[in-house]
Structures are given as C-alpha cells and as structure tokens.
C-alpha cells in the first residue's frame, strides 16, 4: 500500500469514529502533525504504532498492512461465490418450473425461451461481477 492509500484509510477510519487528528494523536501517543503527515501521504507511521492505531480506529492490523488489491480480491471472491450460488439456484428453480408445466408444445417452446433468456441474463450478471 502506498502512503496516499494508507493516509486515506487512516483519515476515513478516523472520521468514521468522529475523531480529530489531535484525538487520534493523543491515543497513539504521537503529535497531531504526525497524524497529519500520515493522512496526507507523506510518510507511514512507525511499525510499533500499528497495534494502537488498529485499536483506536477499529481497523484490523491486517487491513492496515494489506495491499488494496488484496481487499478487492477478497470482496470479489465473495461476490463470485454468491453469484454462482444464485445462478445454480435459479437454474434448478427454472428446471423444476419447466418440469411442472403441461406437456403442450407451445407452452414448452415459450418456457424454454424464458428459461434460456433468464439463464443468459443471470450469466451476464455473473460475468460482469467477475470483472468488477
């Protein structure tokens, strides 16, 4: 994580807690100027301060130290799992509905059309979620 990203994380976390830079500085036992430098992306805090920063801001040490891409990867993997599960559930539901329909040829053709369209729509959403 570069200094600017780290600074934004510190600032956002501090503001969520309705703390001033002085409040945070007092908790982690540094000057408010040091907190200001972190938030502006001029430097990182000493590694020994990460535990107290983590506690003060209610942010895990892992989150303070991880690359932003790693956060995105973990969020994307959850999205992918949810999307795949929903896709499978929809497919099973559509198959059950199809099997419960009367045997008429017209009804079967229309139902196949809707099943394929629905499944393709969900597939498009699934692919889109993989890319974002």
C-alpha positions as CSV (number, residue, x, y, z in Angstrom):
1,X,0.0,0.0,0.0
2,X,1.4,3.4,-0.9
3,X,1.4,6.3,1.5
4,X,-1.5,8.1,-0.1
5,X,-3.8,5.0,0.1
6,X,-2.7,4.4,3.7
7,X,-3.4,8.0,4.5
8,X,-6.9,7.8,3.1
9,X,-7.6,4.7,5.1
10,X,-6.4,6.4,8.3
11,X,-8.4,9.6,7.6
12,X,-11.6,7.7,6.6
13,X,-11.4,5.5,9.7
14,X,-10.7,8.4,12.0
15,X,-13.7,10.4,10.6
16,X,-16.0,7.4,11.0
17,X,-15.1,7.4,14.7
18,X,-15.7,11.2,14.8
19,X,-12.2,11.8,16.0
20,X,-9.9,14.8,15.3
21,X,-6.3,14.4,14.4
22,X,-5.5,15.6,17.9
23,X,-7.7,12.9,19.4
24,X,-6.0,10.1,17.4
25,X,-2.6,11.6,18.1
26,X,-3.3,11.5,21.8
27,X,-4.4,7.9,21.8
28,X,-1.4,6.6,19.8
29,X,1.0,8.9,21.7
30,X,2.3,11.0,18.7
31,X,1.9,14.6,17.6
32,X,-1.1,15.7,15.6
33,X,1.4,16.8,13.0
34,X,2.5,13.2,12.6
35,X,-1.1,12.1,12.1
36,X,-1.5,14.9,9.5
37,X,1.6,13.7,7.6
38,X,0.2,10.1,7.5
39,X,-3.1,11.3,6.2
40,X,-1.5,13.5,3.5
41,X,0.5,10.5,2.4
42,X,3.9,12.0,3.3
43,X,5.0,9.0,5.4
44,X,4.0,5.9,7.2
45,X,3.8,5.6,11.0
46,X,6.3,3.5,12.8
47,X,5.5,-0.2,12.7
48,X,5.2,-0.2,16.5
49,X,2.2,2.1,16.3
50,X,0.1,-0.2,14.2
51,X,-1.4,-2.1,17.1
52,X,-2.5,1.1,18.9
53,X,-3.8,2.6,15.5
54,X,-5.7,-0.6,14.9
55,X,-7.4,-0.4,18.3
56,X,-8.0,3.3,18.1
57,X,-9.6,3.2,14.7
58,X,-11.3,-0.2,15.0
59,X,-9.4,-1.4,11.9
60,X,-7.6,-4.7,11.8
61,X,-3.8,-4.7,11.6
62,X,-4.2,-6.9,8.5
63,X,-6.3,-4.2,6.8
64,X,-3.7,-1.5,7.7
65,X,-0.9,-3.6,6.2
66,X,-2.6,-5.3,3.2
67,X,-2.4,-4.1,-0.3
68,X,-5.7,-2.5,-1.6
69,X,-5.7,-5.2,-4.4
70,X,-5.9,-7.9,-1.7
71,X,-9.0,-6.2,-0.2
72,X,-10.6,-6.1,-3.6
73,X,-9.7,-9.8,-4.3
74,X,-11.4,-10.9,-1.1
75,X,-14.5,-8.9,-1.8
76,X,-14.6,-10.1,-5.4
77,X,-14.3,-13.7,-4.3
78,X,-17.3,-13.4,-2.0
79,X,-19.3,-11.8,-4.9
80,X,-18.3,-14.6,-7.2
81,X,-19.4,-17.3,-4.7
82,X,-22.7,-15.5,-4.2
83,X,-23.3,-15.1,-7.9
84,X,-22.5,-18.7,-8.7
85,X,-24.8,-19.9,-5.9
86,X,-27.6,-17.7,-7.1
87,X,-27.1,-18.9,-10.7
88,X,-27.3,-22.5,-9.7
89,X,-30.4,-21.9,-7.5
90,X,-32.1,-20.1,-10.5
91,X,-31.2,-22.9,-12.8
92,X,-32.6,-25.6,-10.5
93,X,-35.7,-23.5,-10.0
94,X,-36.2,-23.0,-13.7
95,X,-35.8,-26.7,-14.3
96,X,-38.4,-27.5,-11.7
97,X,-40.9,-25.0,-13.1
98,X,-40.3,-26.4,-16.6
99,X,-40.9,-29.9,-15.5
100,X,-44.2,-28.9,-13.7
101,X,-45.6,-27.2,-16.9
102,X,-48.2,-29.1,-19.0
103,X,-46.8,-31.0,-21.9
104,X,-48.2,-28.7,-24.7
105,X,-45.7,-28.0,-27.4
106,X,-46.5,-24.2,-27.5
107,X,-46.1,-23.9,-23.7
108,X,-42.8,-25.9,-23.8
109,X,-41.3,-23.7,-26.5
110,X,-42.2,-20.5,-24.7
111,X,-41.0,-21.8,-21.4
112,X,-37.7,-22.9,-23.0
113,X,-37.3,-19.4,-24.4
114,X,-37.9,-17.8,-21.0
115,X,-35.6,-20.3,-19.3
116,X,-32.8,-19.6,-21.7
117,X,-33.3,-15.8,-21.5
118,X,-33.3,-15.8,-17.7
119,X,-30.3,-18.0,-17.5
120,X,-28.4,-15.9,-20.0
121,X,-29.3,-12.7,-18.1
122,X,-28.0,-14.2,-14.9
123,X,-24.9,-15.4,-16.7
124,X,-24.3,-11.9,-17.9
125,X,-24.6,-10.5,-14.4
126,X,-22.3,-13.2,-13.2
127,X,-19.6,-12.4,-15.8
128,X,-20.0,-8.7,-15.0
129,X,-19.4,-9.3,-11.3
130,X,-16.3,-11.3,-12.1
131,X,-14.8,-8.4,-13.9
132,X,-15.6,-5.7,-11.3
